[in-house]
Amino acid sequence: MTDRQNSTTPRKILVLGATSGIAEATCRIWAAQGASFFLVARNAEKLAAVAADLKTRGASFVDTAIADLDDTDKHPALLAHAINSLTGMDVAYLAHGILGDQTHAEQDFNTAAQIIHTNFMAPVSLVTWLANFCVQRRSGTIAVLSSVAGDRGRKSNYVYGSSKAGLSAFLDGLRNRVDREGVKVVTIKPGPVRTAMTAGMPKSEKFADVDAVAEAIVKAVAKGKDTVYVPFQWRGIMFVVRHIPERVFKKLNL
């Protein structure tokens, strides 16, 4: 099944990191469109709740797997099982990641390394396998959550930001390689979003609404966009941030 088929046909969607707030909100929209899902997450209780909710919202099929996506050795078997369960795949949606603790990461390499592994190395493993699968079939969309934090390193979150910068650059290169093979790679760069992960952050009440962000992601995936900032105004904000002269930028408390 591909995007070129009848638009009323439910799509087959693999969701990696399915219990993240953004992923869950996005899947609710797809479920209402009758999509089929294979959901992967590490928390069994949360995963079961998400699966049950998507079924009530109209999903035509939902299967799940409990897995630690940081364990890259298990990726090939997991992904093959997921696609077999779905009997194909139209969209792979990767929402696996952590904010981590910047303060601890500044003092302890192992903390920094864990953030980078979860946000960069594990996604590279997953996306490499998925891209090769899609290239063999000359179809499919790979949509990955990166972050505006990757556009320029800032003192408040440069470990997280650097992991997302690496991921965005990897996706840029992958897109350049596979687009000519009929495969779409969508880089999604959210700004701060109100989810369980950000609930304790200062001024989180001003963060973007997760449902509005999810709607923008669904539209971007449907159109096969290359890079999308959500909400859209972050494209302009980060353009300005990237072009602040370094002599000025290093004095800012960002």
N, C-alpha and C positions, 0 to 999 in steps of 0.2 A: 504494500500500500504506500503510495507517495502523495505528495501535495498536488500532483497533477491529476489525481483522481477526483471524482465527484466530491465537492466540498461538504456534502452532507454525510459522507462516510466518516465514522469515528476514526480519529488518528490514534496511532500506537505510540505512547509516550513513556520513555524510561526516565525516571526522576531519581537522581542521586543526591541524597541529603534532603529527603522528602519531608522531614519534620521542621525544617527551617521556616520561619514566619513568612518570608517572601515566597518560597516554593509552595507552601500550603495555600496561600492566597491565589497564586497563579493556577494551581491545579483545580481549585474550586471553579474557576471560570471554564477551564477545559472540560471539567466534568459535566457542567451544564450543557456543553456542546456534544456530549455523548462519547468522549474520548475513552480509550482503553489505557490502563496504567500498569506499569511495574514500578513499585516504590521501594527504595532502599534507604535505610537509616539504621542507627545503632541502638536507639531506645525502643524496645519492643512495645511498651505500653503506649507511647506517643504514636508510634507507627500504626498500631492497630486502630487507634482513634482516628487518625487521618484517613486510613483506608475506609473505615466505616462511614465517615462523613462524606467522602467522595462518592460512595455508592448511593447514599441517600440523595445526592445532588444530581445524579443522572449518569454517572460513569457506567459504561457498558461492560467493563471488565476491570477488576483490580486484583493484582497479585503483589506479594511483598517478599522482601528478604531482609533479615537482620544482619548487618555487617558493619565492621569497622573499616571505613574507606581509607584510613591511613595505612592499612595493611596492603601494600601494592602487590605483593606476591599472589594475593587471592583475586585480583581484578579480572584476569582473563576468564576464569571459571565463572565468576559472578556475572559478568557481562554476557557471556554466552548463554548462561541459564536464563537471564532476564529476557533476552531476545527470543530464545526458544519459547518461553512462556507466553510472550506477546505474539508469537508467530510472525516476527518482523519488527521493524522499528522505523517510525517516521521522524521522531524528535527525541534527542537525548538532552535532558535539562539537568545541568550540574549546578547544585546549590550548596555544595560541601565547603565548609570553611569556618574559621574561628576568628574572633577579634584578638584574643590573647591578652596578656598583661604587659603593656609597654614598659612599665617601671621595672618589673622583674626581668624582662628581656634585655634591658639596658645593662643589667648587672650579671646576667647568667646566660651563657651561650646556649645551654641546653633548652632553656625556655624559648629563646629566639629561634633555635633550630626547629622546635616543634611547630611554632607558628608557620615557619616557612615550609616545612614538610606538608602540613595540612592544607595550606592555601596555595602551594605551588607544585611541589613534587607529586603529591597524590593526584591532583587534577591533571597534571601532565601525563601520568600513567593512564588514567581513565580515558582522557581525550585522544591519546595516541592510538589506543586500541579501537575506540569508536570511529575515529577518522579512517583508519584502514578498513574497517568493516564497511563504512559508507562508500568509500572509494571503490571497493570491489563491486558494489551494486549501483554505483553512479547516481546515488540519491541519498537524501536525508539531511536533517538539520541538527547541528550541535550548538546548543545555547548555554552559555556559561556565565555565572555571576562573578564579575570582577568587582571593581569599586573605583569611585572617583579618587579615593585615597592613593591609588597607584599613579595618578597623573603627576604628582610631585611630592617628594619626601618632606614631611613636616615633623617637628620635634615631638609632637603629641602622639604620633602613631607611625613612625617611620619603619618599624619592623613589619607591622601589618601592611603598611603601604608598599613597602618594597616587595613583599610577596605577591601583592596584587599587580604591581608594575611588571614583575616578571611574567605573571600569568597573561596579562594583556598583550605583552610583546610576543609571547609564545603563540597566542591566538591570532595575532596579526600575521605572523609568518605561516602558520597553518592555513589560514584563509587563503593566502597567496598561493599556497601549494594545491589546495583541494577544490577551490572554487571552479576551476576549469574542468573538474571531474564531476560536476553536478552536485557538489556537497556545499551546503551553507554553514558558515561558522558565525554565530552571533555573539558578540561581546557585550555584556550588559553591565553598565556602570551606575549602580545606585549611589545616591547621596545617603545621608542618614535617614533611616526608615523606622517608624514606630513598630517594633516587634518585641517579643519576649527577650531577645538578646540585647536590645538597647534600652530596656525599660529603666535601668538604674543609672543611665547616663545623664549628665547635666543637660537641662533644656530639652529633654527627650519629647516633651509635649509639643514641641515645635517641629519635630521631624515629620517627614512625608507620610501620608496615609498609605498603609500597606496595600489596600485594595486598589487605590489609584495607580500605584507602582505596578501591581500585578496586571492591570488592564493595559498599561503601556508595554509591558513585556510580551503579553499575548499578541498584541498588534505587531510588535517588532519581529517576533518569531514567524508570524503568518506572512509577513512581507519579506522575510529573509534579509533583514537589515544587517549591515556589517557591524557597526558599533552604535549603541543607543545609550544615552544618558537619561536616567530616571530619578526624579522628574526632569523634564527637558532643559530647564533653566540651568542645570549644572554644567551643561556644555559651555555656556558663556562664562559662568563663574570660574570653571577650571581653565578656560582659555586665558583669563586675566591672571589667575594664580601662576600658571606656567610661565607667563611673560614678565613677572615681577623681577627686576634685576637682582642678582644674587647678593650684591652689596646691601640692598634694602631688605631682601627676603630673610637673610640670616639674622636680622635684628627684630624680626616680627615674632610675636608670641602665638604661633599657630599650632 
